[in-house]
Amino acid sequence: MRNGHRLGRRFGWLWGAYGTSALGTWLAFGAFPLIAIRVLHAGPAEVAALSSVGALAGAAVAVPLGPWVEFRRKRPVLIGSDLVRFAALLTIPAAFALGALSFVQLLLVSVVVAAADITFRAASGAYLKTLLPAEDLLVANARFESTAWTTTIIGPPLGGAAIGLLGPVATVVADAVSFLLSALGIRAAGDQEPRPERREAARMRAGDLLDGWRYILADATLRPLFFNTALFNGLVMAADALLAVLMLGQLGFTPWQYGLAFAAPAIGGLLGSRLARPLVTRFGQHQVLVVAGTLRALWPIGLAFLGPGTGGLLLVMGVELGLIFCCGVFNPVYATYRLERTATERVARTLSAWSVTTKASTALLTAAWGVLGGLLGPRPAIGLAGVLLLATPLLLPRRAAAPLAEPESARSRA
């Protein structure tokens, strides 16, 4: 890499904006369910709907946004997505102050934020590919990954303290402000983005909505990775939801022990993200992708053997540490691999389709495992998720992909 891995002023602003919004999101982690329970006195069904229905509806709303984003400059889309999230989240403290906050409003805000999240992810991947040369993408993605795990370590404890002192609505304000600061940071990066080429048809057709999925499914290396990540993420999140029930209910762990069990192992993600590039340099991108993707699937089944007391707490922390370390290595390599395998003029549609599928599958699997947990008990359901996760490495790409040939116009713009 050139210049001691300095990726330039514009990337620095993008990175800072990402870190600011990520910290705000983790500060407000769990705020919506807490507001629903403590302020609106919502029941279990309403709290479950807040996460699953909100995510599904947000994913549905985001479906047409991928093709729309593709043919627009990505920097204004990033700023707009941040401002939409800022405005939507700010309605919650405003309604709370006026005594008008309702569960329907919480649900609508969760839908808007989920759709804006997907739009931002699609635009940011496309923007990053125009911002940096291909050889710098892994360094950039590793920095994003390390920042994500750093904010995971810092955010929830600070957010928990803020909730204890000021209530959950205060952390929603912090989250909203973080998106405003992110928008200002991206704006400060300056506007040197190339204008996307216009497509021949001026109006979007119904078939255009499926372009991202068509592109993924037609690529022999993206296709298995797509199914792998959707299934892996969904099963892990479904098991985590039941783990909360098991730890805080049947096994009698305190909230601070539960928080510690997930916050402390995030150090593994920070370490893994820092090792991603050296491992790729030594062993090759495909080898690291397959090995890290396989190893991360081996850990969750250990949660089915969780018991009470200090031994149980150490077991959870050990399993999460191993899982998160492997994810810390895998995620930046996978994100870079996906960008490299996607043509520049297809990135926004492809990433949008990917995010929509991941959010929808996570919501559906979480709901399904909630039903299984009620029928079988949380421990057997967690064990079943762990067994199914052992099969996910079969969906990783079997062979290293040949370099993607970009069109001449795309190369000249990069």
Disulfide bonds with the S-S distance in Angstrom:
none
